[in-house]
Amino acid sequence: MEGESKEQLSSVSNLVTVFENNRTPGAAPRVCKLEIEHHRPGCRAPPAAEPWKGPNPGETLEGPEPRTVSRRYLSSLKNKLSSGAWRKSCQPGTHPGPGTQEPEEKKIVQELLETEKAYVARLHLLDQVFFQELLTEARASKAFPEDVVRLIFSNISSIYQFHAQFFLPELQRRLDEWTTTPRIGDVIQKLAPFLKMYSEYVKNFERAMELLATWTDKSAPFQETITRIQGSEASGSLTLQHHMLEPVQRIPRYELLLREYVQKLPAQAPDQADAQKALDVIFSAAQHSNAAIAEMERLQDLWDVYQRLGLEDDIVDPSNTLLREGPVLKISFRRSDPMERYLFLFNNMLLYCVPKVIQVGAQFQVRTRIDVARMKVRELTDGEFPHSFLVSGKQRTLELQACQAAIDQIEKRNETFKAAVQGPEGDTQEPELQSGELGLRAPQWVRDKMVTMCMRCREPFNALTRRRHHCRACGYVVCAKCSDYRAELRYDGNRPNRVCLHCFTFLTGNVLPENKEDKRRGILEKESTTGSEQSLMCSFLQLVGDKWGKSGPRGWCVIPRDDPLVLYVYAAPQDMRAHTSIPLLGYQVTAGTQADPRVFQLQQSGQLYTFKAETEELRDRWVKAMERAASGWSPRGPNDGDLSD
């Protein structure tokens, strides 16, 4: 046996060539001479279930449906790797007799050898059973491509041959010769050229899991082959996904055992230098494997969240990291009862969501996306709503309250928010929106019931003539007179929003709105226009019928260019105030009668206005102008639609 092993292990460089050839796409996989059977010493199959590979509680191992690698399994895996709990089932099977005391470092080498035997048995199951039988089925049934099988198992054949033909026999030889050669550091160092095989396997693991899930659903022969092997004794009632995790876990286990081995070595041991060098090499590879496990767990969590949100294109991004999620209550500025909402906090955004009543597909609807950049969070002291906090972002500001199930975690949640959004100085306090931020970020709206009078003019509110409105820039509750202005707000895409006079002056630099100084005095107090440059249509018209009251038989009628859907009627062309305004949208225009063809009418829902032009040509132009206004037409250019007399 030893001579045969020496023949096979003539040089590491030859093995590298063999492994690279076996990794060539399309090459026929070689069947290793080392058969893993129960009667072969040192190459026994692993026990059916070991504590560190055990299934999650509540999961069913038997049945036609293979289990995927769960997030709980991935999460617990890192803890087990760091705590050493996986080693309880891997203790050497032989124990020294009474009165003999073996060196501690030798016990660790024995443990390394036993775990290596179990690992090689698992690799044999992956390469010589799962891989080979799936390839055979693919060639025979043509139900799935051979390339899919090779992509799933990546370079598992190279990893298996290295451990079965080189590393395991070498460890066995060193342990047998421990009395004369008490060292394994040089053997571990020889592992370094082969670590690139593990990097390739780990990088391919996520894609392999996706292909495995896709073709299990897509191809019945593919699923039947895997299910049959998973039900065998050699598989130990574990799924293919669990077996394929073994190479990802192996490098971190080497690091743990080797670190303990270095600690147990005497200071003057001949293996001290080689063992330390080997530990440095293994450590860097172990970091890569641990990062891969964490990345798989992160992506699985992220995909779950995206599915619950309906896979919206502007939200799905694999580079995001989910920091926290949970239910909250939204404090409304109008309603007295809080409303149920749900938050998802990512590294770059906060999603404010509404739970769907009928949860078919997506469970939540995204109401607002708030960028974490410049987002601020502070706790509120509100006797009516305890455990409340304020989230102030560029797009929106929210007053939230922790629901009863989450009150115990409110401090932790706030700390998570603060850690994500606070600046280098650590200050998250924001008593109110600073004047320099007006229009740049959404304000906190003052709740209606918190005030009884306008916060600008101090006039009391009432339900009929002085109702409550909110300034979209500062969030104050103001009356209609004090908020009858519009300004572009950057946080709302530079769209015009209703603002109070104070914010309008700050945002625009104007004391009053340009060309709208008289608007505050009423909708009729619009300056008359006498030229074609300010109007689409203007002329004198006779006002027929009792509808006009005491306004007189003649009026100066204007359709302004800056208000093209309204007809203003003045007593004279120079008047500053119109005595009548008619919104033309939706009106029906009737032209002429047999008695007097210069007459035309406006009619809608019982309202009837009758006009008479001086000529039929002037009547035709007025009819055309009113019909276009009634249909909602507006001019696009300075000379578009000019029908002025």
Phi, psi and omega in degrees: 000317182291320178295321179295322179294320180296324177297315183289334187252042184299321180202148178291325182295324177296322180295321180301317179298317179299316183294318180296324177295321181291338181274354181294128180300135178092345179287144181287128181293137180276144177267121185293144180289338182278102180275132180267100182233163183292332184275355180273121179293137178086355182227038181286150175292150181293158176301162185300320180213121178253150187304319184281353176248007188295155180287162176290147177300137177090355180265141181265127183273330184264158179125165184288337184272119178287144179277142174274169178284112186281159177295324180296323179294314180296321181294316180288337183298316181297321179295319181292323180295321182281331183273342182082011181296334182292343186279349184297331182265002187244023180290147180303147183281342181253143181233143178296149181287170180297140178091351179250143181229107179278151178298147181299321182295328179291324178298322180292321178296321177298319178295319177300319180294316181296317179292328178293322177298315179295324180293318178296323177297321178291320177297322177299319179297319181291312187278310188272345181249291182300306185298310185293319182289326175292322176297317179298317179294323179296319179291324186280314187266339185058021182280341177209153185287148175294325181298329178296318179297316181294324178293325180294315185269355173050233183256037182296330180295318178296316179297317181296313182296322179299312183288322183284321186266339184237298192291313180297311177299324181293319176298318179298318180295318181295321179291322178296329182256024186300328182296321182263332182229077183279072181202146174225358182301320180292327178293317180296323180298329179293348178288337188307313181297342185262357181294336178297335176295321180290324178300317179295319181294316182294319180297327183274352191297315182298315179296322179297320179295322178294316178297320180297316179293319182297311185281341173293321177281331189273327188235120178294315178300322178300311181294319182296321179297314181294317181297321180296317180290321180297331179278356181281163180294324182296330181283345177064030179062022177253154182279165177299324180299320179293320178296322182288343174286342186302312178297330178293327182277340194293316183299315176301328178289323174302318181298316181297314181293319182291325177296318178292324179297316179296321179294327183276345181293140172298156185300323183260019182294141181295341183267002187300311184292313180296322181294321179293321177296319179296322179296321179297320181292315182293326183300314181296323178290323180295323178299321179294319180292318179297321178295324179294319179297316179296322180294320178296319178295319180296315181295324179294316177298318182295318180295322177301314181295316181299323177294322179290338179265001177088013176055049178290136188299322184279000180249322184294117179207114183294346180277352180287158175232124178279120180268318182196153174215157177167164180281148175219173175246132179269123177276116184274145178278351178246314183277156181272334182263134177295155181248143181288130177221175182219138182244141169237117180257115176256176180292339184236355183201157173244124179259121178260114192237158176245126177297137179279140179292313177257103186269073175256112186083253180289143179265339184226152173247127181284119178269316183215139172248120182249124178291137179292330178302123180068010175285141181234148181225136174212150178282148180250145175254091183234115181296328180285327181235085178292161180058039180256156179211160184248130174247116183243116180233179181296317185278328185196156174241131186235137168259119186235154178228135177291133177285169188302324182290340185248004183299323181295340182253012185297320181296317180295321180295316180297321179296323178295316178300313184297319179298329183279333191239345186284150182281184182298332180281349176078011183268121178243007181282135180215084184304318178202167181293125180287152183299328179292346180257003179301127180085344181272332180218153182293136181277167170276120181283131175289133182291143185305316186285355180278348181227152177242355179218162179301133183281000177249304183265353177068014177280139182291147178278152168213167189285345187252302190258344180220088183265167183274139174222160179245133172285125183284355179262314183252343179086003181290153172270118185226167179275173182295323181295321182277350181239025183270049181221157180227137180218150178284131181245126185294326181291343178252033177069030180061026175276145178295134179228158179288127180224164176277168182298322181299313180288325178299316180297319181291319186282327185253340183081001179263142177291318175226159180303136180299132180063014180226028181299328184269357184295329181295341182273356176136160184290334180280342186274064177248131184297136180291149178245133184247352183246160181291340181288339179254354185225154173275329181202133177203140177182172173279142174224146173280136181262111188259137174101173182281352184300332187273353176062231184265016184286348178101164184283353186220140181217151176270110187257135186221135165250101187292151177290328180272359177215067196285358182252011183231138174258124177252135180242121181247159175284330180211156184297336183264003182295146178269350184225130176276141178273345179213141172229135183235111173292115189280345185299121177093353179285151175260130183256124179246126186256123167069156172224163179295328181291318180213102184291351180275356182271143171215159188227154171246129184220136176194124173048050177086348178272131182222120176242132182242131180235159176221122180272165181285330179223163177292326178296319177293322176300316181299320180291323176293318179299317180297316181296318181290323178296319179293320178293322180294333179273355178095012181288141176226147181289146179260332182233173183295334181249011184280121174076024181286113180240018186294151176271000000 
